[in-house]
Every structure is written in structure tokens, then in C-alpha cells.
């Protein structure tokens, strides 16, 4: 919740029925000795063999996953969650994106 976890992009695959390619990312399970595969929509600039970092302390680079509250204003994002853990509802199709417009003073709300 406060740190980050490192994953490796193993494959960029075509999913029939989608306009955008899918990225297959492999993570080490933090609790058990095994690998976990995740699939999400590949952003422009993501390539196989690239390390992606997910978490609150991840750096702001292409492919990384981080909370909107940690991003500066003017950041272009894709596949944004509307509510927590809904797996991305906003700007999910190919060619779609949204921009962080501003944060509230208390840091609880972000306008995109």
C-alpha cells in the first residue's frame, strides 16, 4: 500500500475484439513462492522486457501504475479507476486518455 512492486512485461498480445493491444505482466507474489500474471491494456511506449512498477512510491514513467493523488497536474493517464478496485473504467479504449486537472486542498479528491 505504501511502497511499490516490480513486474516484467513478458508479452504484448493482440486480443480479438479490442482495438488496443494487451500487455502480459509477471509479478512475484509477495506472500507465496510463485509468479502472478496480470493483463492490462498496453500504453503507447510499453515494450517487452520492460520493468513496470506498481504502487504509491513508483516513479512517473510510461507503463507504471500509481494513485492519481501522487501525480502532478497535467499528467496524461489512461485506464483510470472511477472507484477503488474497479479495474479501470475511464479512458480504457485505444487512443483514449485523460489528464489530471487539479487536486483538492485536502488531497482527497482529484479532478480529471
N, CA, C and O atoms as a Tinker XYZ file with bonds, in Angstrom:
   448  protein
     1  N      0.813000   -1.196000    0.000000    73     2
     2  CA     0.000000    0.000000    0.000000    64     1     3
     3  C      0.857000    1.262000    0.000000    63     2     4     5
     4  O      0.458000    2.270000   -0.583000    81     3
     5  N      1.994000    1.230000    0.623000    73     3     6
     6  CA     2.812000    2.435000    0.680000    64     5     7
     7  C      4.041000    2.357000   -0.205000    63     6     8     9
     8  O      4.587000    3.399000   -0.568000    81     7
     9  N      4.492000    1.186000   -0.562000    73     7    10
    10  CA     5.692000    1.040000   -1.376000    64     9    11
    11  C      5.360000    0.812000   -2.831000    63    10    12    13
    12  O      4.451000    1.437000   -3.378000    81    11
    13  N      6.105000   -0.094000   -3.460000    73    11    14
    14  CA     5.831000   -0.471000   -4.835000    64    13    15
    15  C      6.253000   -1.913000   -5.056000    63    14    16    17
    16  O      6.980000   -2.490000   -4.248000    81    15
    17  N      5.787000   -2.488000   -6.162000    73    15    18
    18  CA     6.135000   -3.852000   -6.540000    64    17    19
    19  C      6.583000   -3.826000   -7.999000    63    18    20    21
    20  O      6.022000   -3.092000   -8.813000    81    19
    21  N      7.589000   -4.625000   -8.323000    73    19    22
    22  CA     8.169000   -4.618000   -9.659000    64    21    23
    23  C      7.623000   -5.777000  -10.484000    63    22    24    25
    24  O      7.528000   -6.907000  -10.004000    81    23
    25  N      7.270000   -5.483000  -11.720000    73    23    26
    26  CA     6.794000   -6.501000  -12.648000    64    25    27
    27  C      7.564000   -6.413000  -13.951000    63    26    28    29
    28  O      8.215000   -5.408000  -14.237000    81    27
    29  N      7.483000   -7.479000  -14.739000    73    27    30
    30  CA     8.186000   -7.562000  -16.014000    64    29    31
    31  C      7.180000   -7.798000  -17.127000    63    30    32    33
    32  O      6.348000   -8.700000  -17.029000    81    31
    33  N      7.244000   -6.998000  -18.185000    73    31    34
    34  CA     6.354000   -7.176000  -19.339000    64    33    35
    35  C      6.887000   -8.348000  -20.151000    63    34    36    37
    36  O      7.942000   -8.248000  -20.778000    81    35
    37  N      6.162000   -9.450000  -20.138000    73    35    38
    38  CA     6.598000  -10.651000  -20.842000    64    37    39
    39  C      6.172000  -10.654000  -22.300000    63    38    40    41
    40  O      6.910000  -11.130000  -23.162000    81    39
    41  N      4.981000  -10.125000  -22.583000    73    39    42
    42  CA     4.444000  -10.259000  -23.926000    64    41    43
    43  C      3.453000   -9.138000  -24.195000    63    42    44    45
    44  O      2.735000   -8.699000  -23.296000    81    43
    45  N      3.420000   -8.683000  -25.430000    73    43    46
    46  CA     2.374000   -7.785000  -25.920000    64    45    47
    47  C      1.551000   -8.607000  -26.899000    63    46    48    49
    48  O      2.065000   -9.063000  -27.921000    81    47
    49  N      0.279000   -8.796000  -26.591000    73    47    50
    50  CA    -0.550000   -9.696000  -27.393000    64    49    51
    51  C     -1.736000   -8.951000  -27.990000    63    50    52    53
    52  O     -2.174000   -7.922000  -27.477000    81    51
    53  N     -2.240000   -9.504000  -29.091000    73    51    54
    54  CA    -3.445000   -8.971000  -29.720000    64    53    55
    55  C     -4.644000   -9.722000  -29.170000    63    54    56    57
    56  O     -4.670000  -10.953000  -29.161000    81    55
    57  N     -5.620000   -8.983000  -28.717000    73    55    58
    58  CA    -6.846000   -9.574000  -28.206000    64    57    59
    59  C     -7.951000   -9.308000  -29.214000    63    58    60    61
    60  O     -8.296000   -8.149000  -29.446000    81    59
    61  N     -8.525000  -10.361000  -29.830000    73    59    62
    62  CA    -9.602000  -10.112000  -30.781000    64    61    63
    63  C    -10.810000   -9.504000  -30.074000    63    62    64    65
    64  O    -11.214000   -9.970000  -29.009000    81    63
    65  N    -11.367000   -8.488000  -30.659000    73    63    66
    66  CA   -12.480000   -7.802000  -30.033000    64    65    67
    67  C    -12.062000   -6.519000  -29.352000    63    66    68    69
    68  O    -12.910000   -5.786000  -28.841000    81    67
    69  N    -10.772000   -6.232000  -29.335000    73    67    70
    70  CA   -10.259000   -4.977000  -28.771000    64    69    71
    71  C     -9.484000   -4.234000  -29.843000    63    70    72    73
    72  O     -8.925000   -4.839000  -30.758000    81    71
    73  N     -9.459000   -2.932000  -29.721000    73    71    74
    74  CA    -8.661000   -2.141000  -30.643000    64    73    75
    75  C     -7.244000   -1.956000  -30.146000    63    74    76    77
    76  O     -6.335000   -1.701000  -30.936000    81    75
    77  N     -7.045000   -2.083000  -28.836000    73    75    78
    78  CA    -5.731000   -1.847000  -28.248000    64    77    79
    79  C     -5.056000   -3.175000  -27.899000    63    78    80    81
    80  O     -5.740000   -4.136000  -27.547000    81    79
    81  N     -3.734000   -3.242000  -27.990000    73    79    82
    82  CA    -3.032000   -4.468000  -27.579000    64    81    83
    83  C     -3.029000   -4.632000  -26.072000    63    82    84    85
    84  O     -3.196000   -3.665000  -25.328000    81    83
    85  N     -2.837000   -5.871000  -25.625000    73    83    86
    86  CA    -2.794000   -6.188000  -24.202000    64    85    87
    87  C     -1.347000   -6.483000  -23.800000    63    86    88    89
    88  O     -0.581000   -7.062000  -24.570000    81    87
    89  N     -0.996000   -6.080000  -22.600000    73    87    90
    90  CA     0.330000   -6.359000  -22.043000    64    89    91
    91  C      0.185000   -7.439000  -20.977000    63    90    92    93
    92  O     -0.670000   -7.346000  -20.096000    81    91
    93  N      1.019000   -8.449000  -21.064000    73    91    94
    94  CA     1.046000   -9.515000  -20.058000    64    93    95
    95  C      2.240000   -9.255000  -19.139000    63    94    96    97
    96  O      3.394000   -9.333000  -19.562000    81    95
    97  N      1.945000   -8.948000  -17.881000    73    95    98
    98  CA     2.976000   -8.559000  -16.915000    64    97    99
    99  C      3.057000   -9.622000  -15.832000    63    98   100   101
   100  O      2.032000  -10.086000  -15.334000    81    99
   101  N      4.278000  -10.010000  -15.466000    73    99   102
   102  CA     4.505000  -11.049000  -14.466000    64   101   103
   103  C      5.086000  -10.406000  -13.208000    63   102   104   105
   104  O      6.071000   -9.670000  -13.271000    81   103
   105  N      4.461000  -10.696000  -12.066000    73   103   106
   106  CA     4.905000  -10.210000  -10.766000    64   105   107
   107  C      5.280000  -11.379000   -9.878000    63   106   108   109
   108  O      4.736000  -12.473000  -10.031000    81   107
   109  N      6.207000  -11.163000   -8.946000    73   107   110
   110  CA     6.470000  -12.141000   -7.895000    64   109   111
   111  C      5.420000  -11.955000   -6.814000    63   110   112   113
   112  O      5.153000  -10.829000   -6.395000    81   111
   113  N      4.826000  -13.044000   -6.361000    73   111   114
   114  CA     3.848000  -12.977000   -5.283000    64   113   115
   115  C      4.578000  -12.611000   -3.995000    63   114   116   117
   116  O      5.557000  -13.268000   -3.638000    81   115
   117  N      4.120000  -11.573000   -3.287000    73   115   118
   118  CA     4.842000  -11.183000   -2.068000    64   117   119
   119  C      4.660000  -12.139000   -0.899000    63   118   120   121
   120  O      5.409000  -12.060000    0.074000    81   119
   121  N      3.683000  -13.041000   -0.968000    73   119   122
   122  CA     3.394000  -13.924000    0.168000    64   121   123
   123  C      3.757000  -15.381000   -0.088000    63   122   124   125
   124  O      4.099000  -16.106000    0.846000    81   123
   125  N      3.686000  -15.815000   -1.333000    73   123   126
   126  CA     3.987000  -17.210000   -1.665000    64   125   127
   127  C      5.086000  -17.260000   -2.722000    63   126   128   129
   128  O      5.345000  -16.271000   -3.409000    81   127
   129  N      5.719000  -18.401000   -2.843000    73   127   130
   130  CA     6.767000  -18.582000   -3.839000    64   129   131
   131  C      6.113000  -18.979000   -5.159000    63   130   132   133
   132  O      6.042000  -20.160000   -5.496000    81   131
   133  N      5.637000  -17.985000   -5.897000    73   131   134
   134  CA     5.067000  -18.235000   -7.216000    64   133   135
   135  C      4.975000  -16.905000   -7.969000    63   134   136   137
   136  O      5.175000  -15.831000   -7.402000    81   135
   137  N      4.668000  -17.013000   -9.257000    73   135   138
   138  CA     4.524000  -15.837000  -10.101000    64   137   139
   139  C      3.046000  -15.575000  -10.358000    63   138   140   141
   140  O      2.247000  -16.508000  -10.447000    81   139
   141  N      2.691000  -14.308000  -10.476000    73   139   142
   142  CA     1.317000  -13.919000  -10.801000    64   141   143
   143  C      1.338000  -13.175000  -12.119000    63   142   144   145
   144  O      2.135000  -12.257000  -12.316000    81   143
   145  N      0.438000  -13.585000  -13.039000    73   143   146
   146  CA     0.314000  -12.922000  -14.329000    64   145   147
   147  C     -0.868000  -11.977000  -14.298000    63   146   148   149
   148  O     -1.949000  -12.334000  -13.830000    81   147
   149  N     -0.663000  -10.795000  -14.787000    73   147   150
   150  CA    -1.727000   -9.803000  -14.914000    64   149   151
   151  C     -1.757000   -9.338000  -16.358000    63   150   152   153
   152  O     -0.726000   -9.276000  -17.027000    81   151
   153  N     -2.961000   -9.011000  -16.833000    73   151   154
   154  CA    -3.114000   -8.470000  -18.178000    64   153   155
   155  C     -3.817000   -7.139000  -18.090000    63   154   156   157
   156  O     -4.839000   -7.008000  -17.415000    81   155
   157  N     -3.270000   -6.146000  -18.774000    73   155   158
   158  CA    -3.971000   -4.887000  -18.905000    64   157   159
   159  C     -3.649000   -4.277000  -20.257000    63   158   160   161
   160  O     -2.771000   -4.754000  -20.975000    81   159
   161  N     -4.364000   -3.225000  -20.590000    73   159   162
   162  CA    -4.201000   -2.569000  -21.879000    64   161   163
   163  C     -2.830000   -1.914000  -21.936000    63   162   164   165
   164  O     -2.448000   -1.164000  -21.038000    81   163
   165  N     -2.098000   -2.205000  -22.998000    73   163   166
   166  CA    -0.740000   -1.665000  -23.146000    64   165   167
   167  C     -0.813000   -0.214000  -23.589000    63   166   168   169
   168  O     -1.539000    0.121000  -24.525000    81   167
   169  N     -0.068000    0.635000  -22.923000    73   167   170
   170  CA     0.002000    2.048000  -23.297000    64   169   171
   171  C      1.057000    2.233000  -24.379000    63   170   172   173
   172  O      1.901000    1.364000  -24.596000    81   171
   173  N      0.999000    3.368000  -25.049000    73   171   174
   174  CA     1.958000    3.653000  -26.102000    64   173   175
   175  C      3.341000    3.862000  -25.493000    63   174   176   177
   176  O      3.508000    4.673000  -24.582000    81   175
   177  N      4.323000    3.136000  -25.994000    73   175   178
   178  CA     5.680000    3.221000  -25.473000    64   177   179
   179  C      6.074000    2.034000  -24.616000    63   178   180   181
   180  O      7.247000    1.904000  -24.265000    81   179
   181  N      5.131000    1.157000  -24.265000    73   179   182
   182  CA     5.429000   -0.030000  -23.464000    64   181   183
   183  C      5.984000   -1.121000  -24.375000    63   182   184   185
   184  O      5.460000   -1.326000  -25.470000    81   183
   185  N      7.026000   -1.819000  -23.953000    73   183   186
   186  CA     7.631000   -2.858000  -24.774000    64   185   187
   187  C      7.955000   -4.080000  -23.927000    63   186   188   189
   188  O      7.985000   -4.003000  -22.698000    81   187
   189  N      8.196000   -5.199000  -24.584000    73   187   190
   190  CA     8.524000   -6.426000  -23.870000    64   189   191
   191  C      9.911000   -6.292000  -23.248000    63   190   192   193
   192  O     10.806000   -5.669000  -23.819000    81   191
   193  N     10.069000   -6.884000  -22.076000    73   191   194
   194  CA    11.325000   -6.798000  -21.352000    64   193   195
   195  C     11.432000   -5.578000  -20.459000    63   194   196   197
   196  O     12.428000   -5.423000  -19.752000    81   195
   197  N     10.443000   -4.717000  -20.472000    73   195   198
   198  CA    10.458000   -3.505000  -19.656000    64   197   199
   199  C      9.977000   -3.820000  -18.250000    63   198   200   201
   200  O      9.039000   -4.597000  -18.072000    81   199
   201  N     10.607000   -3.228000  -17.263000    73   199   202
   202  CA    10.147000   -3.349000  -15.887000    64   201   203
   203  C      9.110000   -2.268000  -15.627000    63   202   204   205
   204  O      9.317000   -1.102000  -15.965000    81   203
   205  N      7.988000   -2.663000  -15.023000    73   203   206
   206  CA     6.963000   -1.705000  -14.621000    64   205   207
   207  C      6.823000   -1.789000  -13.107000    63   206   208   209
   208  O      6.966000   -2.859000  -12.515000    81   207
   209  N      6.544000   -0.660000  -12.499000    73   207   210
   210  CA     6.428000   -0.578000  -11.050000    64   209   211
   211  C      5.008000   -0.134000  -10.703000    63   210   212   213
   212  O      4.474000    0.796000  -11.309000    81   211
   213  N      4.406000   -0.801000   -9.733000    73   211   214
   214  CA     3.041000   -0.503000   -9.307000    64   213   215
   215  C      3.057000   -0.164000   -7.827000    63   214   216   217
   216  O      3.584000   -0.924000   -7.015000    81   215
   217  N      2.479000    0.976000   -7.478000    73   215   218
   218  CA     2.400000    1.360000   -6.076000    64   217   219
   219  C      2.481000    2.855000   -5.889000    63   218   220   221
   220  O      2.673000    3.607000   -6.844000    81   219
   221  N      2.332000    3.278000   -4.650000    73   219   222
   222  CA     2.295000    4.698000   -4.322000    64   221   223
   223  C      3.648000    5.368000   -4.501000    63   222   224   225
   224  O      3.701000    6.570000   -4.762000    81   223
   225  N      4.736000    4.632000   -4.368000    73   223   226
   226  CA     6.068000    5.233000   -4.474000    64   225   227
   227  C      6.739000    4.951000   -5.806000    63   226   228   229
   228  O      7.950000    5.129000   -5.937000    81   227
   229  N      5.972000    4.515000   -6.798000    73   227   230
   230  CA     6.534000    4.289000   -8.130000    64   229   231
   231  C      6.835000    5.626000   -8.789000    63   230   232   233
   232  O      6.197000    6.634000   -8.483000    81   231
   233  N      7.810000    5.633000   -9.695000    73   231   234
   234  CA     8.157000    6.858000  -10.407000    64   233   235
   235  C      7.147000    7.106000  -11.524000    63   234   236   237
   236  O      6.453000    6.186000  -11.959000    81   235
   237  N      7.072000    8.325000  -11.972000    73   235   238
   238  CA     6.146000    8.710000  -13.028000    64   237   239
   239  C      6.813000    8.482000  -14.387000    63   238   240   241
   240  O      7.434000    9.387000  -14.945000    81   239
   241  N      6.673000    7.248000  -14.915000    73   239   242
   242  CA     7.193000    6.908000  -16.233000    64   241   243
   243  C      6.144000    6.112000  -16.990000    63   242   244   245
   244  O      5.111000    5.742000  -16.431000    81   243
   245  N      6.412000    5.852000  -18.260000    73   243   246
   246  CA     5.469000    5.142000  -19.121000    64   245   247
   247  C      5.305000    3.706000  -18.640000    63   246   248   249
   248  O      6.290000    2.985000  -18.485000    81   247
   249  N      4.059000    3.287000  -18.401000    73   247   250
   250  CA     3.756000    1.921000  -18.014000    64   249   251
   251  C      3.568000    1.701000  -16.536000    63   250   252   253
   252  O      2.984000    0.691000  -16.144000    81   251
   253  N      4.041000    2.610000  -15.695000    73   251   254
   254  CA     3.910000    2.435000  -14.251000    64   253   255
   255  C      2.489000    2.722000  -13.794000    63   254   256   257
   256  O      1.766000    3.499000  -14.418000    81   255
   257  N      2.100000    2.084000  -12.697000    73   255   258
   258  CA     0.763000    2.229000  -12.126000    64   257   259
   259  C      0.907000    2.894000  -10.767000    63   258   260   261
   260  O      1.659000    2.423000   -9.913000    81   259
   261  N      0.179000    3.998000  -10.568000    73   259   262
   262  CA     0.261000    4.718000   -9.310000    64   261   263
   263  C     -1.039000    5.475000   -9.053000    63   262   264   265
   264  O     -1.815000    5.693000   -9.983000    81   263
   265  N     -1.289000    5.880000   -7.804000    73   263   266
   266  CA    -2.518000    6.611000   -7.494000    64   265   267
   267  C     -2.533000    7.994000   -8.136000    63   266   268   269
   268  O     -1.483000    8.606000   -8.336000    81   267
   269  N     -3.729000    8.481000   -8.457000    73   267   270
   270  CA    -3.859000    9.803000   -9.071000    64   269   271
   271  C     -3.403000   10.923000   -8.143000    63   270   272   273
   272  O     -2.919000   11.957000   -8.604000    81   271
   273  N     -3.556000   10.719000   -6.845000    73   271   274
   274  CA    -3.158000   11.736000   -5.886000    64   273   275
   275  C     -1.665000   11.987000   -5.857000    63   274   276   277
   276  O     -1.233000   13.048000   -5.406000    81   275
   277  N     -0.868000   11.049000   -6.322000    73   275   278
   278  CA     0.590000   11.187000   -6.331000    64   277   279
   279  C      1.110000   11.788000   -7.637000    63   278   280   281
   280  O      2.301000   12.078000   -7.752000    81   279
   281  N      0.220000   11.978000   -8.629000    73   279   282
   282  CA     0.637000   12.507000   -9.926000    64   281   283
   283  C      0.510000   14.025000   -9.944000    63   282   284   285
   284  O     -0.444000   14.567000   -9.384000    81   283
   285  N      1.450000   14.720000  -10.575000    73   283   286
   286  CA     1.321000   16.180000  -10.677000    64   285   287
   287  C      0.240000   16.570000  -11.686000    63   286   288   289
   288  O     -0.171000   15.759000  -12.515000    81   287
   289  N     -0.206000   17.803000  -11.604000    73   287   290
   290  CA    -1.218000   18.295000  -12.527000    64   289   291
   291  C     -0.649000   18.360000  -13.936000    63   290   292   293
   292  O      0.511000   18.722000  -14.131000    81   291
   293  N     -1.470000   18.007000  -14.912000    73   291   294
   294  CA    -1.041000   17.992000  -16.303000    64   293   295
   295  C     -0.561000   16.647000  -16.789000    63   294   296   297
   296  O     -0.171000   16.522000  -17.950000    81   295
   297  N     -0.574000   15.630000  -15.937000    73   295   298
   298  CA    -0.140000   14.287000  -16.318000    64   297   299
   299  C     -1.223000   13.620000  -17.155000    63   298   300   301
   300  O     -2.399000   13.651000  -16.791000    81   299
   301  N     -0.832000   13.015000  -18.276000    73   299   302
   302  CA    -1.759000   12.292000  -19.134000    64   301   303
   303  C     -1.780000   10.838000  -18.688000    63   302   304   305
   304  O     -0.735000   10.192000  -18.614000    81   303
   305  N     -2.980000   10.317000  -18.386000    73   303   306
   306  CA    -3.124000    8.944000  -17.905000    64   305   307
   307  C     -4.130000    8.200000  -18.769000    63   306   308   309
   308  O     -4.931000    8.808000  -19.480000    81   307
   309  N     -4.077000    6.886000  -18.697000    73   307   310
   310  CA    -5.071000    6.041000  -19.358000    64   309   311
   311  C     -5.483000    4.937000  -18.392000    63   310   312   313
   312  O     -4.752000    4.614000  -17.455000    81   311
   313  N     -6.656000    4.363000  -18.628000    73   311   314
   314  CA    -7.217000    3.291000  -17.809000    64   313   315
   315  C     -7.258000    3.691000  -16.341000    63   314   316   317
   316  O     -6.568000    3.117000  -15.498000    81   315
   317  N     -8.072000    4.674000  -16.067000    73   315   318
   318  CA    -8.193000    5.248000  -14.732000    64   317   319
   319  C     -9.391000    4.642000  -14.009000    63   318   320   321
   320  O    -10.453000    4.462000  -14.605000    81   319
   321  N     -9.224000    4.330000  -12.736000    73   319   322
   322  CA   -10.323000    3.764000  -11.945000    64   321   323
   323  C    -11.247000    4.874000  -11.458000    63   322   324   325
   324  O    -10.791000    5.893000  -10.939000    81   323
   325  N    -12.547000    4.665000  -11.630000    73   323   326
   326  CA   -13.530000    5.622000  -11.126000    64   325   327
   327  C    -13.722000    5.446000   -9.629000    63   326   328   329
   328  O    -13.757000    6.421000   -8.878000    81   327
   329  N    -13.847000    4.194000   -9.202000    73   327   330
   330  CA   -13.919000    3.848000   -7.785000    64   329   331
   331  C    -12.779000    2.879000   -7.497000    63   330   332   333
   332  O    -12.212000    2.293000   -8.419000    81   331
   333  N    -12.448000    2.713000   -6.248000    73   331   334
   334  CA   -11.332000    1.839000   -5.888000    64   333   335
   335  C    -11.612000    0.394000   -6.300000    63   334   336   337
   336  O    -12.701000   -0.123000   -6.051000    81   335
   337  N    -10.656000   -0.241000   -6.912000    73   335   338
   338  CA   -10.681000   -1.654000   -7.314000    64   337   339
   339  C    -11.738000   -1.982000   -8.356000    63   338   340   341
   340  O    -12.275000   -3.089000   -8.344000    81   339
   341  N    -12.057000   -1.052000   -9.262000    73   339   342
   342  CA   -12.986000   -1.401000  -10.338000    64   341   343
   343  C    -12.258000   -1.750000  -11.637000    63   342   344   345
   344  O    -12.887000   -1.870000  -12.688000    81   343
   345  N    -10.935000   -1.913000  -11.567000    73   343   346
   346  CA   -10.095000   -2.382000  -12.668000    64   345   347
   347  C    -10.054000   -1.416000  -13.857000    63   346   348   349
   348  O     -9.812000   -1.847000  -14.985000    81   347
   349  N    -10.278000   -0.153000  -13.632000    73   347   350
   350  CA   -10.138000    0.849000  -14.683000    64   349   351
   351  C    -11.387000    1.000000  -15.515000    63   350   352   353
   352  O    -11.721000    0.112000  -16.298000    81   351
   353  N    -12.080000    2.107000  -15.360000    73   351   354
   354  CA   -13.307000    2.357000  -16.112000    64   353   355
   355  C    -13.154000    3.503000  -17.104000    63   354   356   357
   356  O    -13.816000    3.506000  -18.142000    81   355
   357  N    -12.309000    4.460000  -16.811000    73   355   358
   358  CA   -12.202000    5.669000  -17.623000    64   357   359
   359  C    -10.998000    5.591000  -18.553000    63   358   360   361
   360  O     -9.939000    5.097000  -18.165000    81   359
   361  N    -11.161000    6.078000  -19.781000    73   359   362
   362  CA   -10.084000    6.166000  -20.783000    64   361   363
   363  C     -9.433000    4.812000  -21.012000    63   362   364   365
   364  O     -8.215000    4.678000  -20.896000    81   363
   365  N    -10.226000    3.823000  -21.332000    73   363   366
   366  CA    -9.722000    2.466000  -21.457000    64   365   367
   367  C     -9.555000    2.002000  -22.898000    63   366   368   369
   368  O     -8.771000    1.091000  -23.162000    81   367
   369  N    -10.278000    2.611000  -23.834000    73   367   370
   370  CA   -10.211000    2.185000  -25.234000    64   369   371
   371  C     -8.917000    2.661000  -25.890000    63   370   372   373
   372  O     -8.189000    3.480000  -25.329000    81   371
   373  N     -8.641000    2.140000  -27.077000    73   371   374
   374  CA    -7.404000    2.531000  -27.759000    64   373   375
   375  C     -7.499000    3.979000  -28.218000    63   374   376   377
   376  O     -8.511000    4.395000  -28.782000    81   375
   377  N     -6.456000    4.734000  -27.977000    73   375   378
   378  CA    -6.413000    6.130000  -28.359000    64   377   379
   379  C     -7.025000    7.077000  -27.343000    63   378   380   381
   380  O     -6.946000    8.293000  -27.523000    81   379
   381  N     -7.631000    6.563000  -26.285000    73   379   382
   382  CA    -8.256000    7.420000  -25.273000    64   381   383
   383  C     -7.269000    7.728000  -24.153000    63   382   384   385
   384  O     -6.422000    6.904000  -23.806000    81   383
   385  N     -7.393000    8.915000  -23.605000    73   383   386
   386  CA    -6.603000    9.282000  -22.432000    64   385   387
   387  C     -7.331000   10.373000  -21.682000    63   386   388   389
   388  O     -8.282000   10.963000  -22.197000    81   387
   389  N     -6.895000   10.640000  -20.483000    73   387   390
   390  CA    -7.431000   11.741000  -19.691000    64   389   391
   391  C     -6.263000   12.419000  -18.988000    63   390   392   393
   392  O     -5.172000   11.859000  -18.886000    81   391
   393  N     -6.512000   13.637000  -18.505000    73   391   394
   394  CA    -5.452000   14.439000  -17.921000    64   393   395
   395  C     -5.840000   14.856000  -16.500000    63   394   396   397
   396  O     -6.998000   15.180000  -16.233000    81   395
   397  N     -4.876000   14.844000  -15.610000    73   395   398
   398  CA    -5.095000   15.300000  -14.237000    64   397   399
   399  C     -5.170000   16.822000  -14.276000    63   398   400   401
   400  O     -4.193000   17.490000  -14.614000    81   399
   401  N     -6.343000   17.370000  -13.924000    73   399   402
   402  CA    -6.561000   18.818000  -13.982000    64   401   403
   403  C     -6.145000   19.480000  -12.673000    63   402   404   405
   404  O     -5.463000   20.505000  -12.684000    81   403
   405  N     -6.552000   18.897000  -11.544000    73   403   406
   406  CA    -6.194000   19.503000  -10.275000    64   405   407
   407  C     -6.536000   18.616000   -9.105000    63   406   408   409
   408  O     -7.288000   17.651000   -9.240000    81   407
   409  N     -5.983000   18.948000   -7.956000    73   407   410
   410  CA    -6.222000   18.233000   -6.709000    64   409   411
   411  C     -6.930000   19.172000   -5.733000    63   410   412   413
   412  O     -6.742000   20.388000   -5.776000    81   411
   413  N     -7.745000   18.589000   -4.857000    73   411   414
   414  CA    -8.368000   19.405000   -3.814000    64   413   415
   415  C     -7.335000   19.746000   -2.746000    63   414   416   417
   416  O     -6.273000   19.129000   -2.674000    81   415
   417  N     -7.659000   20.731000   -1.923000    73   415   418
   418  CA    -6.703000   21.177000   -0.912000    64   417   419
   419  C     -6.434000   20.117000    0.149000    63   418   420   421
   420  O     -5.319000   20.007000    0.658000    81   419
   421  N     -7.472000   19.329000    0.483000    73   419   422
   422  CA    -7.275000   18.291000    1.493000    64   421   423
   423  C     -6.637000   17.031000    0.916000    63   422   424   425
   424  O     -6.254000   16.142000    1.677000    81   423
   425  N     -6.511000   16.931000   -0.413000    73   423   426
   426  CA    -5.854000   15.798000   -1.043000    64   425   427
   427  C     -6.730000   14.568000   -1.202000    63   426   428   429
   428  O     -6.225000   13.496000   -1.538000    81   427
   429  N     -8.030000   14.695000   -0.969000    73   427   430
   430  CA    -8.903000   13.534000   -1.060000    64   429   431
   431  C     -9.548000   13.379000   -2.423000    63   430   432   433
   432  O     -9.932000   12.270000   -2.795000    81   431
   433  N     -9.679000   14.465000   -3.179000    73   431   434
   434  CA   -10.330000   14.397000   -4.493000    64   433   435
   435  C     -9.393000   14.933000   -5.565000    63   434   436   437
   436  O     -8.625000   15.869000   -5.345000    81   435
   437  N     -9.485000   14.302000   -6.739000    73   435   438
   438  CA    -8.703000   14.715000   -7.881000    64   437   439
   439  C     -9.631000   14.904000   -9.062000    63   438   440   441
   440  O    -10.504000   14.073000   -9.309000    81   439
   441  N     -9.450000   15.979000   -9.783000    73   439   442
   442  CA   -10.287000   16.242000  -10.952000    64   441   443
   443  C     -9.512000   15.848000  -12.208000    63   442   444   445
   444  O     -8.377000   16.278000  -12.414000    81   443
   445  N    -10.157000   15.007000  -13.059000    73   443   446
   446  CA    -9.518000   14.588000  -14.310000    64   445   447
   447  C    -10.395000   14.952000  -15.482000    63   446   448
   448  O    -10.036000   14.685000  -16.629000    81   447
